Amino acid sequence: MTDPGGWRRWFGGCAPGGGTAVPDGARLLWDDPLLWVVGDWAQGQVRTTERGGVRIAVLGPCSATAVELGYASASTDLATAVCSWAGSFTVVRVDGGGGVDVLADAAGSCPLYTVSTPGGLVWGSSSLALSSLTGRCPDAEWLASYLRERNAPDSRRSAWCGVDPVPAGHRLVMGPDGGTSLSEWWTPSKCPTRDALQALRRALGEGVRARVEGVPVTSDLAGMDSTTVALLAARHGPVTGVTLHPSGVTRGGDLQYARALDVPGLNRTYFPLETRHLPFTAADEPLPATDEPAPSTGVWAMLFAQLRAMAAGGSARHLTGDGGDNLFLPAPAHLADLARSGRWLRVAGDATDWARLRKQSPFPLIAQALRGDAARIGRPVRPRPAWLKAPAPDPTPFGEDADTVLVASVRNVARAVQADNQLADSIGIELHNPYFDAAVLAAVVSAPAVERFSARRYKPLLADAFADLLPEAHRQRASKGLFAGDFHQGVRTNLRRVLGLADGRLAAMGVIDPAPLHAAVHAAALGAQTVWPPLLSVLAVEMWLDAVENTAPVGWTTSPPAGAR
């Protein structure tokens, strides 16, 4: 078995009043109550301070200054004190009486989990690591819900039996008497569009700055989202933009836009995608175990090769544009808001514009808007995969208005992307996704929903917020490079391996029927039109289960290690 390298950088603690479980390799920040970090954390990403008998810890990239940390430690309203900080982080505070507050990130990009043990509650940022305390058994019900709809698995569960998620934007309170409670600490607020644009500029700009100052970094350089991040990073030091392209293709697409950039501090490099990078190809290193199936599981060979090349070139952190599509290309859920306020002409116009782009009728959209079914507008529920045998209810879209729908959508994706970050950790490079920062989500959702949507302009909120940063050609760009054909070729080239995945652990567990899955794989290999999300999900779960089985569990001790403070 390999060591648990895929999740070596994580943190957690115990409830006050008796919890003594500590993972192997932990470095204690506090010994009463226990708070630890595991792995190599960069300077500035683990910060603690104490003021007037109150201790506070901030874990993860965060824009807060030392003065702001001191203010938060003394504030009677911790949530208000920290809600404007940019970055992706978790805040822990111990009050003078020994009670502990843990604020879960509002966007879900720093997932937290809890486990009940005989010695008390243990919490942490890795569900896989915590699962060693409960027998490390994958949760079949969560897996079934994930296979039914990977963007909306059962939010009440984690991928592990006995490991419970702390909902994003919630406060976990642990009293000195052993009592615990959960309550919501973050809710979106509204403001005029001009103020929302300014908030977006600050949140994304400060989130990038907090990650790149004084550190060698690389960044994706492709569509509008990653280009914006790369240009922001270049304001604070040299950054290398990386553009992926099919081998042998030397012009057009992302290459054309990357070469058009001439910005001080931005260097450019190009990564040709070859046959060895195709989806489902075996990588030079086995897939690491992660908290749940990572979105990039199927393209691990490509991701591993890219990030290893970046690390070999001296990069400590790699920035992505992931999350930009979720924030700035929303489905037209705002139609329900418009209908609720009686703006019928705008409902008809926006529904028609959206439908025309997709060559479909606008009437189903209008009907959903009239019913107030915001969560389903432009987001049809996919049919149940023919191979799924385990009971799994159809996903229930969440949200009665566009803001709630957007927040729920971003949180689902942000949680899943943390598994990609764990893949990168195994290579020795940090992967950062600034668009999943809570302050960025707050800024976007603060804008009027009707201003976030446009079928005539590409990502208007982002383009307007950074009009002085993005060149005109990039602001007017209405598409980005696509690699859908690579998946057909990847299945065809690796057909034997993929068919083996289709008849593995999930079939043995009775979760899937391999026969219809084999048929879908063969059809994809032949180039037939394929609904990729459910097929990629089942293959990713199978690869993930194999990685978990071949990775040693985290060891735990029941007393603090030497050197505890």
C-alpha positions in Angstrom: 0.0 0.0 0.0 1.1 3.6 -0.6 1.2 6.2 2.1 -1.7 8.7 2.3 0.1 11.2 0.1 -3.1 12.4 -1.7 -4.4 14.0 1.5 -1.2 14.8 3.5 -2.0 18.5 3.9 -5.0 18.9 6.1 -6.1 20.1 9.6 -8.5 19.4 12.4 -9.1 19.3 16.1 -11.1 17.9 19.0 -13.9 19.3 21.0 -12.8 20.7 24.3 -13.2 18.7 27.5 -11.5 15.4 26.8 -10.9 14.8 23.1 -7.4 13.4 22.6 -7.4 11.8 19.2 -4.4 13.0 17.1 -3.5 11.8 13.6 0.0 10.5 12.9 2.4 13.2 11.6 0.3 16.1 13.2 1.9 19.3 14.4 -0.1 20.8 17.2 -1.0 24.4 17.1 -2.9 24.2 20.4 -3.2 21.4 23.0 -6.3 22.6 24.9 -8.5 22.2 23.0 -6.5 20.2 20.4 -5.9 21.9 17.0 -3.4 20.4 14.5 -2.1 20.6 11.0 -0.7 17.7 9.0 1.8 18.1 6.1 3.9 20.9 4.8 2.0 24.2 5.1 3.4 27.3 3.5 4.3 30.3 5.6 1.3 32.5 5.9 -1.3 29.8 5.5 -1.3 28.8 9.1 -1.7 31.8 11.4 -2.6 32.1 15.0 -2.8 34.9 17.5 -4.0 35.5 21.0 -5.5 38.6 22.6 -7.1 39.0 26.0 -7.3 35.3 26.6 -9.0 34.6 23.2 -7.1 32.6 20.6 -7.8 32.6 16.8 -6.4 30.5 14.0 -6.8 31.1 10.3 -6.0 28.1 8.1 -5.6 28.6 4.3 -4.8 31.5 2.1 -6.3 34.7 3.5 -6.0 38.4 2.9 -6.5 39.4 6.5 -3.7 41.5 8.1 -2.4 40.9 11.6 -4.5 43.9 12.8 -7.6 42.3 11.3 -6.9 39.0 13.0 -6.5 40.8 16.3 -9.8 42.6 15.8 -11.6 39.3 14.9 -10.2 37.7 18.1 -11.8 40.5 20.2 -15.0 40.9 18.2 -18.3 39.9 19.7 -19.5 39.1 16.1 -16.9 36.8 14.6 -18.8 36.2 11.4 -19.1 39.9 10.6 -15.4 40.4 11.4 -14.2 37.8 8.9 -16.8 37.9 6.1 -14.9 40.5 4.1 -11.6 38.7 4.1 -10.6 37.4 0.7 -9.2 33.9 0.1 -10.2 30.3 0.9 -9.8 29.5 4.6 -11.3 28.2 7.9 -11.4 30.3 11.0 -11.1 28.7 14.5 -11.6 30.8 17.7 -11.4 29.7 21.4 -13.0 32.1 23.8 -11.9 32.8 27.3 -14.2 30.2 28.7 -12.8 27.4 26.5 -15.6 27.3 24.0 -14.6 26.7 20.3 -16.2 28.3 17.2 -15.2 26.9 13.8 -16.5 28.9 10.8 -16.9 26.7 7.7 -16.1 28.5 4.5 -19.2 30.1 2.9 -18.5 28.9 -0.6 -17.7 25.3 0.4 -14.1 25.4 -1.0 -12.7 24.4 2.5 -15.0 21.4 3.4 -15.2 20.4 7.0 -16.3 17.1 8.6 -17.0 15.7 12.0 -16.8 12.2 13.6 -18.2 11.2 16.9 -15.8 9.1 18.9 -15.9 7.6 22.5 -13.6 10.4 23.5 -15.7 13.2 22.0 -16.2 15.0 18.7 -13.3 15.1 16.2 -13.4 17.5 13.3 -11.2 18.0 10.3 -10.8 19.1 6.7 -10.3 15.6 5.3 -13.2 13.1 5.4 -10.9 10.3 4.2 -8.5 10.9 7.1 -11.4 11.0 9.6 -12.9 7.9 8.2 -10.0 5.9 9.7 -11.8 6.6 13.1 -15.0 4.9 11.8 -13.7 1.9 9.9 -13.0 3.6 6.6 -16.1 2.3 4.8 -17.4 4.1 1.7 -21.0 5.2 2.2 -23.0 3.3 -0.4 -26.0 5.7 -0.2 -23.8 8.7 -0.9 -22.1 6.8 -3.8 -25.5 6.0 -5.3 -26.6 9.6 -5.1 -23.3 10.7 -6.7 -23.8 8.2 -9.5 -27.4 9.5 -10.0 -26.2 13.1 -10.2 -22.6 14.0 -9.4 -23.4 17.7 -9.1 -26.0 17.0 -6.4 -25.0 14.1 -4.2 -26.7 13.7 -0.8 -25.6 16.8 1.1 -26.4 15.2 4.4 -23.7 12.6 4.0 -20.1 12.4 3.0 -18.4 9.7 0.9 -17.7 7.9 4.2 -19.9 6.1 6.7 -19.9 7.9 10.1 -18.3 11.0 8.7 -20.7 14.0 8.7 -20.2 17.2 6.6 -20.4 20.6 8.2 -22.6 22.6 5.8 -20.9 25.4 4.0 -21.5 28.8 5.6 -22.2 27.2 9.0 -20.7 27.7 12.4 -19.7 24.6 14.5 -19.8 25.5 18.2 -18.2 23.2 20.7 -18.8 24.1 24.3 -16.4 23.3 27.2 -19.1 20.9 28.6 -19.0 18.8 25.5 -22.1 20.2 23.8 -22.1 21.0 20.1 -24.3 22.9 17.7 -24.5 24.0 14.1 -26.0 27.3 12.9 -25.8 29.3 9.7 -23.4 32.3 9.9 -23.4 33.5 6.3 -26.3 34.7 4.1 -26.0 36.6 0.8 -26.7 40.3 0.7 -27.7 42.6 -2.2 -26.3 45.9 -3.5 -26.3 48.0 -6.7 -24.4 46.5 -9.7 -21.7 49.2 -9.5 -20.9 48.2 -5.9 -21.0 44.5 -6.8 -18.5 45.1 -9.5 -16.2 46.9 -7.1 -16.6 44.1 -4.5 -15.8 41.5 -7.2 -12.6 43.4 -8.2 -11.5 43.5 -4.6 -12.4 39.9 -3.7 -10.7 38.3 -6.7 -7.8 40.6 -6.7 -7.0 40.2 -3.0 -7.7 36.5 -3.2 -5.0 36.1 -5.9 -2.6 38.5 -4.1 -2.9 36.4 -0.9 -1.7 33.4 -2.8 1.1 34.7 -5.0 3.1 37.3 -3.2 6.7 36.1 -2.8 5.9 32.6 -4.2 6.8 31.2 -7.6 3.5 30.5 -9.3 2.1 29.2 -12.6 -1.5 29.7 -13.9 -3.7 28.3 -16.5 -3.9 30.6 -19.5 -6.9 29.7 -21.6 -10.3 31.3 -21.4 -11.5 34.6 -19.9 -11.6 33.2 -16.4 -8.0 31.9 -16.2 -6.6 34.9 -18.2 -8.1 37.3 -15.6 -6.5 35.3 -12.8 -3.1 35.2 -14.6 -3.1 38.9 -15.2 -4.0 39.7 -11.6 -1.2 37.4 -10.4 1.3 39.2 -12.7 0.7 42.4 -10.8 2.4 40.9 -7.8 5.4 39.2 -9.3 6.4 36.9 -12.2 3.9 34.3 -13.2 4.1 31.7 -15.9 0.9 31.2 -17.9 0.3 27.6 -19.2 -1.8 27.0 -22.3 -2.8 23.4 -23.1 -3.2 22.6 -26.8 -3.5 19.4 -28.9 -0.1 18.3 -30.1 0.6 19.4 -33.6 -1.9 22.3 -33.4 0.1 25.6 -33.4 -2.4 28.3 -33.9 -6.0 29.3 -33.2 -8.1 28.7 -30.1 -6.5 29.4 -26.7 -3.1 29.7 -28.3 -4.2 32.7 -30.3 -5.4 34.5 -27.2 -2.5 33.6 -25.0 0.0 34.8 -27.6 -1.8 38.1 -27.9 -1.0 39.0 -24.3 2.0 41.2 -23.7 1.9 42.0 -20.0 4.8 42.8 -17.7 5.5 39.9 -15.3 3.5 37.3 -17.4 5.6 34.6 -19.1 4.0 32.1 -21.3 4.6 28.4 -21.9 2.7 25.8 -23.9 1.8 22.2 -22.9 1.1 20.0 -25.9 -1.4 17.2 -25.2 -0.3 13.9 -26.7 -1.7 10.4 -26.8 -0.2 9.6 -23.4 -2.4 12.4 -21.9 -5.7 11.0 -23.2 -8.5 10.4 -20.7 -8.4 7.1 -18.9 -4.7 6.5 -19.8 -2.6 5.0 -17.0 -0.4 7.8 -15.5 3.2 7.5 -14.5 2.0 7.5 -10.9 -1.1 5.8 -9.5 -4.1 7.9 -8.7 -3.9 9.1 -5.1 -6.7 8.5 -2.7 -8.9 11.6 -2.0 -11.9 12.5 0.1 -14.2 11.7 -2.8 -13.9 11.0 -6.5 -12.0 14.0 -7.9 -13.5 15.8 -11.0 -10.1 15.3 -12.7 -10.0 11.5 -12.0 -10.5 10.5 -15.6 -7.8 12.9 -16.8 -5.3 12.1 -14.1 -2.6 11.3 -16.7 -2.9 14.7 -18.1 -3.1 16.6 -14.8 -0.2 14.7 -13.3 2.0 15.4 -16.3 1.1 19.1 -16.4 1.5 19.7 -12.7 4.7 17.6 -12.5 6.2 19.8 -15.3 5.1 22.9 -13.4 6.7 21.7 -10.2 9.9 20.7 -12.0 10.0 24.3 -13.3 10.0 25.7 -9.8 6.3 26.4 -9.3 5.0 26.1 -5.8 1.4 27.0 -6.6 -0.7 26.7 -9.7 -3.8 28.9 -10.2 -6.8 27.8 -12.2 -9.9 29.5 -13.7 -12.2 26.8 -12.3 -15.4 28.1 -11.0 -15.7 31.0 -13.5 -18.3 29.2 -15.6 -20.4 28.4 -12.5 -20.4 32.0 -11.4 -20.7 33.9 -14.7 -22.6 31.5 -17.0 -25.6 30.7 -14.9 -28.8 29.1 -16.1 -31.6 31.6 -16.4 -33.0 31.0 -12.9 -33.6 34.7 -12.7 -36.7 34.2 -14.9 -38.6 33.0 -11.8 -37.6 36.3 -10.0 -38.8 38.3 -13.0 -42.1 36.4 -13.2 -42.6 36.9 -9.4 -42.2 40.7 -9.9 -44.5 40.8 -13.0 -41.8 41.7 -15.5 -43.4 39.6 -18.3 -41.7 41.2 -21.3 -38.3 40.6 -19.8 -39.3 37.0 -19.0 -40.3 36.4 -22.6 -37.2 38.2 -24.0 -34.6 36.4 -21.9 -36.3 33.0 -22.3 -36.3 33.5 -26.1 -32.7 34.6 -26.2 -31.6 31.6 -24.1 -33.7 29.1 -26.1 -32.4 30.5 -29.4 -28.8 29.8 -28.5 -29.7 26.2 -27.6 -32.1 25.7 -30.6 -35.0 24.8 -28.3 -38.4 26.2 -27.5 -38.7 29.0 -24.9 -42.1 27.9 -23.6 -40.8 25.3 -21.1 -38.6 27.9 -19.6 -41.5 30.4 -19.3 -43.7 27.7 -17.8 -41.1 26.9 -15.1 -40.7 30.6 -14.4 -44.4 31.0 -13.9 -44.4 28.1 -11.5 -41.5 29.7 -9.6 -39.4 26.6 -10.2 -36.1 28.5 -10.3 -33.8 25.6 -9.6 -35.1 23.7 -12.7 -35.0 26.5 -15.2 -32.5 25.6 -17.9 -31.3 22.7 -15.8 -33.3 19.6 -16.8 -32.8 16.5 -14.6 -30.8 13.9 -16.5 -32.5 10.5 -16.9 -31.4 7.8 -14.4 -28.4 5.9 -15.8 -29.4 2.5 -17.2 -26.6 0.9 -15.2 -27.5 2.3 -11.8 -29.1 -0.5 -9.7 -28.8 0.9 -6.2 -31.8 2.9 -4.8 -31.1 6.6 -5.4 -33.9 9.2 -5.5 -33.9 11.7 -8.3 -32.0 14.9 -7.3 -34.2 17.7 -5.9 -32.9 21.0 -7.2 -32.6 23.5 -4.4 -33.6 27.1 -4.4 -36.7 29.3 -5.1 -34.7 32.2 -6.5 -31.7 32.8 -8.6 -29.4 33.7 -5.7 -30.1 30.5 -3.7 -29.7 28.4 -6.9 -26.3 30.0 -7.6 -25.0 29.5 -4.1 -26.1 25.9 -3.9 -24.6 25.2 -7.4 -21.2 26.8 -6.5 -21.0 25.0 -3.2 -21.5 21.6 -4.7 -18.8 22.1 -7.3 -16.4 23.8 -4.8 -16.6 20.9 -2.4 -15.8 18.4 -5.2 -12.9 20.4 -6.5 -11.1 20.1 -3.1 -10.4 16.5 -4.2 -8.5 17.9 -7.2 -6.4 20.0 -4.8 -5.6 16.8 -2.9 -4.4 15.2 -6.2 -2.0 18.2 -6.7 -0.8 17.9 -3.1 0.5 14.4 -3.9 2.8 15.9 -6.6 4.1 18.6 -4.2 2.3 21.6 -5.8 -0.6 23.6 -4.4 -3.6 23.9 -6.7 -5.7 27.1 -6.1 -9.1 28.1 -7.5 -9.8 31.8 -6.6 -13.2 31.8 -8.1 -14.4 29.5 -5.4 -13.4 32.0 -2.7 -16.3 32.9 -0.4 -15.7 36.7 -0.9 -15.9 36.2 -4.7 -19.2 34.3 -4.4 -20.6 37.0 -2.0 -19.7 39.7 -4.5 -21.3 37.9 -7.5 -24.5 37.0 -5.7 -24.8 40.6 -4.4 -25.4 41.8 -7.9 -29.0 41.9 -9.2 -29.7 38.5 -10.7 -30.9 40.0 -14.0 -27.5 41.8 -14.4 -25.6 38.5 -14.0 -27.4 36.9 -16.9 -27.0 37.7 -20.6 -27.6 35.6 -23.7 -26.0 38.4 -25.8 -22.8 39.0 -23.9 -20.3 36.5 -22.6 -19.8 36.7 -18.8 -20.8 40.4 -18.5 -20.2 40.7 -14.8 -16.5 39.5 -15.1 -15.9 41.5 -18.3 -17.2 44.7 -16.7 -15.4 44.2 -13.4 -12.1 43.9 -15.1 -12.6 46.0 -18.2 -9.3 47.8 -17.6 -7.4 44.6 -17.1 -8.6 42.4 -20.0 -7.6 43.3 -23.5 -10.6 44.1 -25.8 -10.2 40.8 -27.7 -10.4 38.8 -24.5 -13.5 40.7 -23.3 -15.3 40.0 -26.6 -14.4 36.4 -26.7 -17.5 34.2 -26.6 -16.0 30.7 -26.3 -13.0 28.8 -25.2 -11.1 25.7 -26.1 -13.0 22.4 -25.9 -11.6 18.9 -25.7 -14.8 16.7 -25.8 -13.4 14.7 -28.7 -10.5 13.6 -26.5 -12.9 11.6 -24.3 -14.1 9.5 -27.3 -10.5 8.9 -28.3 -9.5 8.2 -24.8 -12.2 5.5 -24.3 -11.3 4.0 -27.7 -7.6 4.0 -27.1 -8.0 2.6 -23.5 -11.0 0.4 -24.2 -9.7 -2.7 -22.4 -8.9 -0.6 -19.3 -12.2 1.2 -19.3 -14.2 -2.0 -19.7 -12.3 -3.4 -16.7 -13.5 -0.4 -14.7 -17.0 -1.1 -15.8 -17.0 -4.5 -14.2 -15.2 -3.9 -10.9 -16.0 -3.1 -7.3 -19.3 -1.2 -7.9 -20.7 -4.2 -9.8 -19.5 -6.5 -7.0 -21.2 -4.2 -4.5 -24.5 -4.5 -6.4 -24.5 -0.7 -7.1 -24.4 -1.0 -10.9 -25.3 -3.5 -13.6 -22.2 -3.8 -15.8 -24.1 -4.9 -19.0 -25.6 -1.6 -19.9 -22.5 0.2 -18.8 -20.4 -2.0 -21.2 -22.8 -1.0 -24.0 -22.4 2.7 -23.1 -18.6 2.4 -23.1 -18.6 0.6 -26.5 -20.9 3.3 -28.0 -18.6 6.1 -26.7 -15.6 4.3 -28.2 -17.3 4.3 -31.5 -18.0 8.1 -31.3 -21.7 7.9 -30.6 -23.3 10.9 -29.0 -22.6 10.4 -25.3 -24.0 12.0 -22.1 -20.6 12.2 -20.5 -21.4 13.2 -16.9 -23.0 10.0 -15.7 -20.4 7.9 -17.6 -17.5 9.8 -16.2 -18.9 9.6 -12.7 -19.2 5.8 -12.6 -15.7 5.4 -14.0 -14.3 7.9 -11.6 -15.8 6.2 -8.6 -14.3 2.9 -9.7 -10.9 4.4 -10.0 -11.3 6.2 -6.7 -12.3 2.9 -4.9 -9.2 1.3 -6.3 -7.0 4.2 -5.1 -8.5 4.0 -1.6 -8.1 0.3 -1.4 -4.4 0.6 -2.2 -3.6 3.4 0.2 -2.8 2.9 3.8 -5.2 4.5 6.3 -4.3 7.4 8.5 -3.0 6.3 11.9 -4.3 7.9 15.1 -3.1 8.1 18.6 -5.2 9.0 21.7 -2.7 11.3 23.4 -1.0 14.4 22.1 2.5 14.0 20.5 5.6 15.3 22.1 6.1 19.0 21.9 2.4 19.9 22.3 1.9 23.4 23.6 
